[in-house]
């Protein structure tokens, strides 16, 4: 029998929190920081590739805080929209809203609180970066509905979760230029790849609930599909690095990232939800490898 890994587990320190506080932490996924890391990395990459990682270390910290707050706000909003669907999926049925432990009114209040933290971060940015950040509101708001509309909600998630690259670059340069666009495009493919891996956990329940996903669309070709997205991401990132430093040595900085992505694909077991979750979570480390590549190329110019 397959092991379903719920995304709302009350263990460790989380189990010691008062019930209402625990529900709010789980609703914003503060107990599962992988999503905040994945939202954070593209912005950090952009700052590093622009050559300002050292000079603007403070901005990287602000991006970290913004990633935690806005990922949390996104999760709350997603659960508000998806609370009925979540009840029909084993992995998500125990979420605070889906299970009925938390009221809708309190969820909206928590969403507003997290958004106010995001506003504080927004005010630290340069004007062009602020405009780019605000432009993300529409695609973010539309994302929870994509799984009802398209077989590729992961592509929309890529648009949303990569947006920080379009904010990080102008935050230190004052404008959006070609390297940022290539970095953003590569990140979209990376997100599609890792979120397809994540969606492998829910294929059977998604089919019963009528939820669409790239994992269901690819079926038995999921591994090949993820490999294709990762390959595309690596090529686009290579273009971004080349535009900053047009030397073969710059491209060598991508080798550790490429090797890690190859590891994810080579051992991926479509029928094992626990394995899919572990490989998905490993993208936190993948993001660090990409950051190091951007840092080396950006500071060497």
Secondary structure, DSSP 8 states (H G I E B T S, - for coil): ------S----THHHHS-HHHHHHHHHTTTT-THHHHHHHHHHHHHHHHTT-TTTTHHHHHHHHHHHHHHHHHHHHHHHHHHHHHHTTSTTTTTSHHHHTSS-HHHHHHHHHHHHHHHHHHHTTS-HHHHHHHHTHHHHHHHHHHHHHH-S-HHHHHHHHHTTHHHHHHHHHHSS--HHHHHHHHHHHHHHHHHHHHHHGGGHHHHHHHT---HHHHHGGGHHHHHHHHHHHHHHHHHHHHHHHS-SHHHHHTTHHHHHHHHHHHHT--TT-HHHHHHHHHTHHHHHHHHHHHHHHHHHH-
